[in-house]
Amino acid sequence: MPKTLSWEVSDAFWKKVEPLIPKPARNPAKKYRRKPGGGRKPMEARRVFEGMVYVLRAGCQWKALPKEKFGSPSATHRYFREWEQAGVFLEIWRAGLAEYDELEGIAWRWRSVDGATNKAPLAREATGGNPADRGEKREQAPSSGGRAWSPAVDSRDRGQRARCDAT
């Protein structure tokens, strides 16, 4: 039996998915310039679906979809949005869940939640309480070649002129 790549859709899986994919239909309320059947032919649904599976499995961007194998990335993404809106992927999920329940059985009474809702216990020590206070607080290093700076006057109003008293 030949090895199937992770994004390739087997014939058995395609037989289950194909009936869930909506057929293209013309909008009767819209006035078309071309006669039915004119223009570019739509992409094969299986090829489009394999392109979607490739993007989801590889984690690549839609524009990085190999054009030679799957056709136009923009068209594949448009089909993805249309099919998602039509509920195709939800139905695939439900059908897969029902099939798994038949084969293995799902313990519907047993539930588990997995997630991190709290911060790591030592995170505050390493990062500080405020996001602006990341890292350790350090004293400012003295300048490398000179003496420490100190102001001649402790404080004054901006309206006053600075006085230098010779003592």
N, CA, C and O atoms as a DFTB+ gen file, in Angstrom:
668 C
 N C O
     1  1       0.851      -1.179       0.000
     2  2       0.000       0.000       0.000
     3  2       0.895       1.240       0.000
     4  3       1.776       1.356       0.852
     5  1       0.687       2.175      -0.945
     6  2       1.536       3.369      -1.003
     7  2       1.265       4.290       0.185
     8  3       0.148       4.377       0.694
     9  1       2.331       4.974       0.606
    10  2       2.228       5.876       1.749
    11  2       1.505       7.161       1.337
    12  3       1.799       7.735       0.288
    13  1       0.572       7.603       2.157
    14  2      -0.165       8.842       1.904
    15  2       0.467       9.953       2.733
    16  3       0.686       9.790       3.934
    17  1       0.758      11.077       2.094
    18  2       1.298      12.227       2.817
    19  2       0.208      12.814       3.705
    20  3      -0.981      12.606       3.464
    21  1       0.622      13.544       4.729
    22  2      -0.336      14.014       5.734
    23  2      -1.390      14.967       5.182
    24  3      -2.453      15.107       5.786
    25  1      -1.132      15.623       4.062
    26  2      -2.119      16.560       3.516
    27  2      -2.910      15.951       2.362
    28  3      -3.856      16.568       1.871
    29  1      -2.536      14.753       1.924
    30  2      -3.267      14.116       0.842
    31  2      -4.559      13.509       1.381
    32  3      -4.583      12.933       2.469
    33  1      -5.608      13.644       0.620
    34  2      -6.915      13.140       1.019
    35  2      -7.116      11.782       0.361
    36  3      -7.097      11.670      -0.864
    37  1      -7.309      10.756       1.176
    38  2      -7.504       9.407       0.636
    39  2      -8.869       9.322      -0.042
    40  3      -9.750      10.148       0.195
    41  1      -9.024       8.306      -0.889
    42  2     -10.302       8.114      -1.585
    43  2     -11.432       7.812      -0.591
    44  3     -12.558       8.280      -0.763
    45  1     -11.124       7.035       0.437
    46  2     -12.144       6.688       1.438
    47  2     -12.605       7.938       2.194
    48  3     -13.797       8.111       2.445
    49  1     -11.658       8.806       2.556
    50  2     -12.021      10.035       3.266
    51  2     -12.789      10.978       2.336
    52  3     -13.753      11.616       2.758
    53  1     -12.364      11.067       1.077
    54  2     -13.030      11.949       0.127
    55  2     -14.483      11.531      -0.091
    56  3     -15.353      12.384      -0.267
    57  1     -14.752      10.220      -0.078
    58  2     -16.131       9.745      -0.241
    59  2     -17.025      10.232       0.894
    60  3     -18.224      10.431       0.703
    61  1     -16.439      10.423       2.080
    62  2     -17.202      10.920       3.223
    63  2     -17.359      12.443       3.188
    64  3     -18.367      12.978       3.650
    65  1     -16.364      13.132       2.643
    66  2     -16.362      14.599       2.643
    67  2     -17.154      15.168       1.468
    68  3     -17.839      16.179       1.616
    69  1     -17.067      14.536       0.320
    70  2     -17.663      15.079      -0.915
    71  2     -19.141      15.446      -0.788
    72  3     -19.531      16.507      -1.275
    73  1     -19.988      14.618      -0.155
    74  2     -21.407      15.003      -0.056
    75  2     -21.646      16.244       0.810
    76  3     -22.693      16.881       0.692
    77  1     -20.699      16.591       1.669
    78  2     -20.865      17.743       2.555
    79  2     -20.518      19.074       1.889
    80  3     -20.887      20.137       2.388
    81  1     -19.811      19.012       0.766
    82  2     -19.360      20.231       0.093
    83  2     -20.502      20.808      -0.738
    84  3     -21.112      20.095      -1.535
    85  1     -20.797      22.111      -0.555
    86  2     -21.914      22.712      -1.305
    87  2     -21.597      22.821      -2.796
    88  3     -20.462      23.094      -3.186
    89  1     -22.600      22.607      -3.599
    90  2     -22.450      22.729      -5.060
    91  2     -22.584      24.199      -5.441
    92  3     -23.418      24.906      -4.877
    93  1     -21.774      24.672      -6.391
    94  2     -21.903      26.080      -6.802
    95  2     -23.260      26.325      -7.465
    96  3     -23.722      25.524      -8.277
    97  1     -23.879      27.429      -7.110
    98  2     -25.194      27.767      -7.663
    99  2     -25.203      29.237      -8.056
   100  3     -24.574      30.075      -7.410
   101  1     -25.922      29.527      -9.117
   102  2     -26.053      30.917      -9.560
   103  2     -27.132      31.609      -8.734
   104  3     -28.157      31.015      -8.399
   105  1     -26.885      32.849      -8.423
   106  2     -27.838      33.647      -7.662
   107  2     -28.923      34.129      -8.625
   108  3     -28.616      34.875      -9.555
   109  1     -30.181      33.729      -8.431
   110  2     -31.241      34.127      -9.376
   111  2     -31.547      35.631      -9.312
   112  3     -32.097      36.186     -10.264
   113  1     -31.202      36.288      -8.213
   114  2     -31.480      37.719      -8.087
   115  2     -30.439      38.573      -8.804
   116  3     -30.669      39.758      -9.046
   117  1     -29.300      37.980      -9.143
   118  2     -28.210      38.730      -9.773
   119  2     -28.313      38.616     -11.289
   120  3     -28.638      37.556     -11.824
   121  1     -28.030      39.733     -11.980
   122  2     -28.046      39.729     -13.439
   123  2     -26.620      39.467     -13.915
   124  3     -25.699      40.222     -13.603
   125  1     -26.455      38.396     -14.670
   126  2     -25.133      37.993     -15.158
   127  2     -24.940      38.466     -16.587
   128  3     -25.896      38.525     -17.360
   129  1     -23.710      38.802     -16.940
   130  2     -23.385      39.217     -18.310
   131  2     -23.113      38.017     -19.201
   132  3     -23.375      38.052     -20.403
   133  1     -22.582      36.948     -18.600
   134  2     -22.247      35.758     -19.381
   135  2     -23.359      34.729     -19.260
   136  3     -24.118      34.708     -18.291
   137  1     -23.429      33.887     -20.263
   138  2     -24.405      32.796     -20.212
   139  2     -23.898      31.710     -19.270
   140  3     -22.695      31.633     -19.023
   141  1     -24.775      30.880     -18.744
   142  2     -24.334      29.800     -17.851
   143  2     -23.303      28.919     -18.549
   144  3     -23.475      28.542     -19.708
   145  1     -22.238      28.597     -17.833
   146  2     -21.178      27.768     -18.403
   147  2     -20.054      28.577     -19.031
   148  3     -19.029      28.014     -19.418
   149  1     -20.231      29.886     -19.138
   150  2     -19.175      30.717     -19.709
   151  2     -18.119      31.055     -18.670
   152  3     -18.364      30.933     -17.470
   153  1     -16.969      31.471     -19.118
   154  2     -15.896      31.871     -18.205
   155  2     -15.023      30.708     -17.785
   156  3     -15.122      29.608     -18.326
   157  1     -14.169      30.967     -16.815
   158  2     -13.237      29.955     -16.329
   159  2     -13.986      28.896     -15.533
   160  3     -14.898      29.205     -14.767
   161  1     -13.592      27.658     -15.724
   162  2     -14.216      26.550     -15.002
   163  2     -13.802      26.595     -13.534
   164  3     -12.666      26.959     -13.228
   165  1     -14.695      26.234     -12.630
   166  2     -14.333      26.216     -11.209
   167  2     -13.286      25.131     -10.927
   168  3     -13.182      24.140     -11.650
   169  1     -12.526      25.345      -9.873
   170  2     -11.507      24.377      -9.486
   171  2     -12.177      23.109      -8.981
   172  3     -13.295      23.148      -8.468
   173  1     -11.483      21.979      -9.131
   174  2     -11.997      20.713      -8.620
   175  2     -12.117      20.799      -7.107
   176  3     -11.203      21.284      -6.440
   177  1     -13.224      20.336      -6.565
   178  2     -13.458      20.428      -5.124
   179  2     -12.430      19.621      -4.337
   180  3     -12.000      20.046      -3.265
   181  1     -12.034      18.463      -4.857
   182  2     -11.052      17.637      -4.142
   183  2      -9.695      18.331      -4.091
   184  3      -9.017      18.306      -3.064
   185  1      -9.308      18.941      -5.186
   186  2      -8.037      19.669      -5.243
   187  2      -8.053      20.855      -4.264
   188  3      -7.065      21.117      -3.578
   189  1      -9.173      21.555      -4.211
   190  2      -9.329      22.680      -3.288
   191  2      -9.248      22.185      -1.846
   192  3      -8.569      22.786      -1.014
   193  1      -9.946      21.081      -1.557
   194  2      -9.947      20.541      -0.202
   195  2      -8.551      20.075       0.205
   196  3      -8.139      20.285       1.346
   197  1      -7.820      19.445      -0.715
   198  2      -6.449      19.034      -0.412
   199  2      -5.569      20.251      -0.133
   200  3      -4.695      20.196       0.731
   201  1      -5.794      21.345      -0.856
   202  2      -5.052      22.573      -0.586
   203  2      -5.349      23.115       0.807
   204  3      -4.447      23.590       1.498
   205  1      -6.603      23.045       1.214
   206  2      -6.980      23.499       2.562
   207  2      -6.320      22.634       3.628
   208  3      -5.800      23.141       4.622
   209  1      -6.348      21.320       3.407
   210  2      -5.725      20.405       4.365
   211  2      -4.220      20.658       4.420
   212  3      -3.618      20.596       5.492
   213  1      -3.612      20.945       3.269
   214  2      -2.173      21.244       3.235
   215  2      -1.857      22.468       4.101
   216  3      -0.921      22.437       4.900
   217  1      -2.630      23.536       3.945
   218  2      -2.395      24.759       4.732
   219  2      -2.580      24.473       6.222
   220  3      -1.784      24.929       7.043
   221  1      -3.610      23.731       6.570
   222  2      -3.882      23.447       7.976
   223  2      -2.835      22.506       8.580
   224  3      -2.475      22.655       9.748
   225  1      -2.349      21.547       7.804
   226  2      -1.345      20.609       8.318
   227  2       0.048      21.238       8.347
   228  3       0.791      21.050       9.311
   229  1       0.409      21.986       7.294
   230  2       1.753      22.563       7.220
   231  2       1.878      23.835       8.048
   232  3       2.976      24.204       8.465
   233  1       0.751      24.506       8.287
   234  2       0.785      25.746       9.058
   235  2       1.325      26.920       8.257
   236  3       1.754      27.920       8.833
   237  1       1.308      26.810       6.945
   238  2       1.829      27.898       6.110
   239  2       0.731      28.928       5.838
   240  3      -0.442      28.702       6.135
   241  1       1.134      30.049       5.276
   242  2       0.163      31.075       4.888
   243  2      -0.534      30.641       3.610
   244  3      -0.025      29.808       2.860
   245  1      -1.706      31.216       3.372
   246  2      -2.456      30.855       2.166
   247  2      -1.660      31.171       0.910
   248  3      -1.687      30.401      -0.051
   249  1      -0.952      32.296       0.907
   250  2      -0.187      32.684      -0.286
   251  2       1.018      31.781      -0.528
   252  3       1.589      31.808      -1.619
   253  1       1.422      30.974       0.469
   254  2       2.551      30.057       0.317
   255  2       2.108      28.688      -0.194
   256  3       2.932      27.783      -0.321
   257  1       0.838      28.527      -0.484
   258  2       0.303      27.271      -1.000
   259  2       0.912      26.995      -2.375
   260  3       0.859      27.870      -3.238
   261  1       1.490      25.810      -2.614
   262  2       2.093      25.520      -3.919
   263  2       1.053      25.583      -5.043
   264  3       0.119      24.781      -5.085
   265  1       1.228      26.535      -5.939
   266  2       0.271      26.781      -7.022
   267  2       0.209      25.613      -8.010
   268  3      -0.849      25.300      -8.554
   269  1       1.358      24.978      -8.229
   270  2       1.426      23.893      -9.213
   271  2       0.573      22.701      -8.801
   272  3      -0.004      22.018      -9.648
   273  1       0.497      22.455      -7.507
   274  2      -0.230      21.285      -7.014
   275  2      -1.687      21.580      -6.675
   276  3      -2.565      20.753      -6.922
   277  1      -1.947      22.763      -6.107
   278  2      -3.285      23.045      -5.583
   279  2      -4.020      24.166      -6.303
   280  3      -5.180      24.426      -5.984
   281  1      -3.405      24.825      -7.242
   282  2      -4.062      25.914      -7.947
   283  2      -3.883      27.241      -7.222
   284  3      -2.991      27.385      -6.386
   285  1      -4.719      28.190      -7.541
   286  2      -4.611      29.542      -7.005
   287  2      -4.822      29.584      -5.491
   288  3      -5.851      29.118      -5.002
   289  1      -3.851      30.142      -4.735
   290  2      -4.034      30.258      -3.285
   291  2      -5.220      31.157      -2.914
   292  3      -5.930      30.889      -1.945
   293  1      -5.425      32.220      -3.690
   294  2      -6.547      33.130      -3.399
   295  2      -7.886      32.427      -3.570
   296  3      -8.791      32.588      -2.751
   297  1      -8.005      31.646      -4.638
   298  2      -9.254      30.922      -4.877
   299  2      -9.475      29.860      -3.803
   300  3     -10.600      29.662      -3.344
   301  1      -8.404      29.180      -3.403
   302  2      -8.526      28.166      -2.358
   303  2      -8.987      28.802      -1.058
   304  3      -9.828      28.241      -0.355
   305  1      -8.443      29.972      -0.733
   306  2      -8.848      30.672       0.488
   307  2     -10.300      31.142       0.384
   308  3     -11.039      31.090       1.366
   309  1     -10.707      31.599      -0.794
   310  2     -12.098      32.026      -0.984
   311  2     -13.052      30.842      -0.763
   312  3     -14.073      30.979      -0.090
   313  1     -12.709      29.685      -1.335
   314  2     -13.520      28.486      -1.113
   315  2     -13.542      28.121       0.371
   316  3     -14.583      27.729       0.898
   317  1     -12.394      28.249       1.047
   318  2     -12.323      27.940       2.471
   319  2     -13.312      28.801       3.253
   320  3     -14.047      28.296       4.102
   321  1     -13.328      30.105       2.964
   322  2     -14.256      30.998       3.673
   323  2     -15.703      30.642       3.362
   324  3     -16.543      30.634       4.261
   325  1     -16.006      30.345       2.093
   326  2     -17.375      29.989       1.709
   327  2     -17.816      28.695       2.397
   328  3     -18.926      28.618       2.924
   329  1     -16.955      27.690       2.391
   330  2     -17.296      26.403       2.978
   331  2     -17.401      26.512       4.495
   332  3     -18.249      25.867       5.111
   333  1     -16.552      27.316       5.087
   334  2     -16.631      27.504       6.539
   335  2     -17.951      28.163       6.906
   336  3     -18.599      27.781       7.881
   337  1     -18.341      29.153       6.117
   338  2     -19.606      29.846       6.365
   339  2     -20.796      28.905       6.147
   340  3     -21.820      29.040       6.816
   341  1     -20.667      27.961       5.223
   342  2     -21.737      27.004       4.945
   343  2     -21.772      25.872       5.974
   344  3     -22.693      25.054       5.958
   345  1     -20.776      25.816       6.870
   346  2     -20.767      24.805       7.922
   347  2     -20.166      23.472       7.521
   348  3     -20.409      22.464       8.184
   349  1     -19.381      23.443       6.442
   350  2     -18.797      22.191       5.963
   351  2     -17.867      21.580       7.015
   352  3     -17.940      20.380       7.281
   353  1     -17.005      22.384       7.606
   354  2     -16.013      21.859       8.538
   355  2     -16.651      21.410       9.848
   356  3     -16.184      20.459      10.475
   357  1     -17.699      22.081      10.256
   358  2     -18.439      21.649      11.437
   359  2     -19.078      20.286      11.187
   360  3     -19.078      19.430      12.072
   361  1     -19.621      20.081       9.991
   362  2     -20.233      18.792       9.651
   363  2     -19.184      17.694       9.546
   364  3     -19.436      16.558       9.946
   365  1     -17.997      18.025       9.006
   366  2     -16.910      17.040       8.945
   367  2     -16.512      16.644      10.369
   368  3     -16.294      15.467      10.656
   369  1     -16.421      17.633      11.251
   370  2     -16.067      17.360      12.642
   371  2     -17.119      16.467      13.306
   372  3     -16.778      15.500      13.988
   373  1     -18.382      16.792      13.107
   374  2     -19.456      15.998      13.717
   375  2     -19.456      14.562      13.179
   376  3     -19.627      13.609      13.939
   377  1     -19.262      14.418      11.868
   378  2     -19.245      13.078      11.272
   379  2     -18.056      12.275      11.803
   380  3     -18.191      11.087      12.100
   381  1     -16.910      12.912      11.922
   382  2     -15.733      12.232      12.462
   383  2     -15.923      11.843      13.916
   384  3     -15.513      10.760      14.334
   385  1     -16.540      12.722      14.681
   386  2     -16.801      12.442      16.088
   387  2     -17.777      11.274      16.232
   388  3     -17.585      10.403      17.081
   389  1     -18.818      11.256      15.406
   390  2     -19.797      10.164      15.447
   391  2     -19.141       8.844      15.040
   392  3     -19.420       7.806      15.639
   393  1     -18.278       8.875      14.034
   394  2     -17.594       7.656      13.596
   395  2     -16.659       7.139      14.682
   396  3     -16.596       5.934      14.927
   397  1     -15.938       8.037      15.329
   398  2     -15.043       7.633      16.407
   399  2     -15.841       7.060      17.584
   400  3     -15.418       6.099      18.226
   401  1     -16.985       7.659      17.850
   402  2     -17.842       7.163      18.929
   403  2     -18.308       5.738      18.630
   404  3     -18.388       4.910      19.537
   405  1     -18.615       5.450      17.362
   406  2     -19.020       4.098      16.979
   407  2     -17.861       3.109      17.103
   408  3     -18.046       1.991      17.583
   409  1     -16.666       3.519      16.669
   410  2     -15.518       2.616      16.670
   411  2     -14.944       2.383      18.067
   412  3     -14.778       1.238      18.490
   413  1     -14.648       3.449      18.770
   414  2     -13.952       3.357      20.050
   415  2     -14.865       3.653      21.238
   416  3     -14.681       3.105      22.325
   417  1     -15.825       4.501      21.027
   418  2     -16.697       4.926      22.117
   419  2     -16.116       6.126      22.838
   420  3     -14.941       6.138      23.204
   421  1     -16.937       7.121      23.036
   422  2     -16.520       8.334      23.741
   423  2     -17.216       8.353      25.089
   424  3     -18.435       8.206      25.170
   425  1     -16.435       8.536      26.147
   426  2     -16.998       8.613      27.497
   427  2     -17.549      10.028      27.681
   428  3     -16.844      10.923      28.148
   429  1     -18.813      10.217      27.311
   430  2     -19.407      11.554      27.333
   431  2     -19.592      12.078      28.750
   432  3     -19.652      13.292      28.947
   433  1     -19.684      11.193      29.744
   434  2     -19.861      11.653      31.122
   435  2     -18.555      12.179      31.718
   436  3     -18.574      13.027      32.610
   437  1     -17.440      11.683      31.230
   438  2     -16.141      12.094      31.751
   439  2     -15.663      13.307      30.969
   440  3     -15.647      13.295      29.738
   441  1     -15.277      14.344      31.681
   442  2     -14.820      15.566      31.015
   443  2     -13.510      16.006      31.639
   444  3     -13.226      15.733      32.806
   445  1     -12.735      16.685      30.839
   446  2     -11.463      17.227      31.317
   447  2     -11.234      18.567      30.657
   448  3     -11.558      18.764      29.486
   449  1     -10.681      19.471      31.411
   450  2     -10.347      20.783      30.864
   451  2      -8.840      20.922      30.953
   452  3      -8.239      20.667      31.997
   453  1      -8.249      21.321      29.870
   454  2      -6.809      21.499      29.852
   455  2      -6.526      22.931      29.468
   456  3      -6.962      23.401      28.418
   457  1      -5.808      23.610      30.305
   458  2      -5.455      24.982      29.982
   459  2      -4.735      25.621      31.145
   460  3      -4.877      25.192      32.290
   461  1      -3.979      26.625      30.855
   462  2      -3.261      27.364      31.893
   463  2      -3.993      28.668      32.125
   464  3      -3.959      29.566      31.284
   465  1      -4.653      28.772      33.262
   466  2      -5.383      29.996      33.557
   467  2      -4.661      30.853      34.580
   468  3      -5.021      32.012      34.781
   469  1      -3.646      30.298      35.228
   470  2      -2.882      31.037      36.221
   471  2      -1.465      31.258      35.723
   472  3      -0.966      30.525      34.869
   473  1      -0.829      32.277      36.270
   474  2       0.561      32.518      35.919
   475  2       1.427      31.461      36.581
   476  3       1.037      30.855      37.579
   477  1       2.597      31.248      36.019
   478  2       3.551      30.324      36.616
   479  2       3.942      30.861      37.982
   480  3       4.065      32.074      38.147
   481  1       4.142      29.987      38.971
   482  2       4.372      30.461      40.333
   483  2       5.617      31.332      40.495
   484  3       5.631      32.220      41.347
   485  1       6.641      31.104      39.715
   486  2       7.871      31.873      39.865
   487  2       7.987      33.010      38.855
   488  3       9.007      33.698      38.818
   489  1       6.988      33.210      38.061
   490  2       7.079      34.212      36.998
   491  2       7.216      35.617      37.556
   492  3       7.981      36.414      37.014
   493  1       6.502      35.942      38.616
   494  2       6.539      37.302      39.151
   495  2       7.934      37.650      39.655
   496  3       8.377      38.790      39.509
   497  1       8.631      36.685      40.245
   498  2       9.967      36.948      40.754
   499  2      10.930      37.290      39.622
   500  3      11.791      38.155      39.783
   501  1      10.796      36.629      38.496
   502  2      11.733      36.827      37.394
   503  2      11.423      38.078      36.592
   504  3      12.336      38.716      36.067
   505  1      10.165      38.435      36.489
   506  2       9.802      39.515      35.574
   507  2       9.384      40.793      36.263
   508  3       9.412      41.850      35.632
   509  1       9.004      40.750      37.505
   510  2       8.496      41.963      38.155
   511  2       6.994      42.022      38.042
   512  3       6.402      41.343      37.203
   513  1       6.376      42.825      38.876
   514  2       4.925      42.894      38.919
   515  2       4.323      43.611      37.731
   516  3       3.282      43.196      37.221
   517  1       4.949      44.665      37.287
   518  2       4.419      45.492      36.215
   519  2       5.131      45.133      34.914
   520  3       6.344      44.922      34.923
   521  1       4.405      45.057      33.787
   522  2       5.087      44.746      32.524
   523  2       6.201      45.737      32.184
   524  3       7.131      45.391      31.456
   525  1       6.118      46.956      32.699
   526  2       7.168      47.933      32.420
   527  2       8.402      47.682      33.285
   528  3       9.466      48.237      33.011
   529  1       8.277      46.856      34.323
   530  2       9.379      46.600      35.247
   531  2      10.069      45.278      34.956
   532  3      10.490      44.602      35.895
   533  1      10.199      44.887      33.718
   534  2      10.824      43.609      33.385
   535  2      12.298      43.633      33.754
   536  3      12.968      44.653      33.590
   537  1      12.793      42.532      34.242
   538  2      14.211      42.415      34.552
   539  2      14.535      42.962      35.929
   540  3      13.644      43.399      36.658
   541  1      15.801      42.936      36.279
   542  2      16.238      43.399      37.594
   543  2      16.393      44.906      37.607
   544  3      16.651      45.534      36.580
   545  1      16.230      45.471      38.791
   546  2      16.480      46.896      38.983
   547  2      17.949      47.048      39.369
   548  3      18.424      46.376      40.285
   549  1      18.656      47.915      38.684
   550  2      20.075      48.105      38.971
   551  2      20.358      49.573      39.208
   552  3      19.641      50.447      38.721
   553  1      21.397      49.826      39.951
   554  2      21.858      51.203      40.137
   555  2      22.512      51.651      38.837
   556  3      23.085      50.844      38.106
   557  1      22.418      52.945      38.561
   558  2      23.034      53.462      37.355
   559  2      24.544      53.487      37.549
   560  3      25.035      53.959      38.574
   561  1      25.259      52.992      36.589
   562  2      26.720      52.944      36.683
   563  2      27.279      54.356      36.563
   564  3      26.747      55.170      35.808
   565  1      28.343      54.654      37.297
   566  2      28.948      55.987      37.183
   567  2      29.613      56.141      35.822
   568  3      29.968      55.158      35.173
   569  1      29.776      57.399      35.401
   570  2      30.406      57.643      34.107
   571  2      31.838      57.128      34.137
   572  3      32.459      57.061      35.198
   573  1      32.345      56.775      33.001
   574  2      33.610      56.062      32.957
   575  2      34.839      56.919      33.276
   576  3      35.781      56.411      33.884
   577  1      34.866      58.193      32.891
   578  2      36.110      58.914      33.065
   579  2      36.019      60.163      33.898
   580  3      37.048      60.800      34.124
   581  1      34.892      60.542      34.354
   582  2      34.793      61.828      35.043
   583  2      34.310      61.685      36.459
   584  3      34.150      60.584      36.985
   585  1      34.083      62.828      37.060
   586  2      33.573      62.802      38.414
   587  2      32.057      62.786      38.386
   588  3      31.441      63.100      37.368
   589  1      31.472      62.428      39.486
   590  2      30.013      62.354      39.566
   591  2      29.419      63.744      39.415
   592  3      29.986      64.710      39.925
   593  1      28.304      63.866      38.736
   594  2      27.645      65.149      38.499
   595  2      26.804      65.504      39.702
   596  3      26.073      64.662      40.225
   597  1      26.900      66.733      40.139
   598  2      26.010      67.215      41.180
   599  2      25.620      68.638      40.828
   600  3      26.474      69.421      40.412
   601  1      24.353      68.993      40.983
   602  2      23.912      70.337      40.604
   603  2      24.462      71.377      41.571
   604  3      24.654      71.109      42.757
   605  1      24.709      72.569      41.037
   606  2      25.231      73.661      41.860
   607  2      24.142      74.216      42.765
   608  3      24.441      74.671      43.869
   609  1      22.901      74.192      42.334
   610  2      21.785      74.731      43.084
   611  2      20.832      73.578      43.394
   612  3      20.520      72.768      42.520
   613  1      20.375      73.512      44.641
   614  2      19.463      72.431      45.008
   615  2      18.155      72.521      44.239
   616  3      17.710      71.545      43.636
   617  1      17.537      73.713      44.263
   618  2      16.306      73.893      43.508
   619  2      16.085      75.382      43.300
   620  3      16.581      76.203      44.072
   621  1      15.348      75.726      42.270
   622  2      14.999      77.114      42.034
   623  2      13.753      77.161      41.172
   624  3      13.413      76.190      40.497
   625  1      13.077      78.301      41.201
   626  2      11.933      78.512      40.324
   627  2      12.449      78.785      38.928
   628  3      13.544      79.322      38.759
   629  1      11.679      78.424      37.945
   630  2      12.109      78.666      36.566
   631  2      12.184      80.160      36.252
   632  3      12.936      80.572      35.370
   633  1      11.420      80.954      36.958
   634  2      11.433      82.391      36.713
   635  2      12.662      83.084      37.289
   636  3      13.010      84.177      36.843
   637  1      13.320      82.481      38.259
   638  2      14.489      83.098      38.877
   639  2      15.730      82.812      38.045
   640  3      15.814      81.803      37.345
   641  1      16.668      83.705      38.137
   642  2      17.937      83.502      37.484
   643  2      18.849      82.769      38.468
   644  3      18.748      82.970      39.678
   645  1      19.698      81.960      37.973
   646  2      20.632      81.254      38.833
   647  2      21.678      82.213      39.331
   648  3      22.182      83.024      38.554
   649  1      22.033      82.148      40.635
   650  2      23.055      83.008      41.197
   651  2      24.248      82.164      41.587
   652  3      24.108      81.064      42.122
   653  1      25.370      82.674      41.320
   654  2      26.579      82.019      41.763
   655  2      27.224      82.923      42.804
   656  3      27.735      83.989      42.460
   657  1      27.211      82.527      44.037
   658  2      27.838      83.329      45.104
   659  2      29.241      82.815      45.318
   660  3      29.450      81.623      45.544
   661  1      30.166      83.684      45.247
   662  2      31.550      83.295      45.515
   663  2      31.772      83.361      47.010
   664  3      31.551      84.409      47.617
   665  1      32.177      82.337      47.583
   666  2      32.422      82.324      49.026
   667  2      33.850      82.028      49.347
   668  3      34.222      81.981      50.520
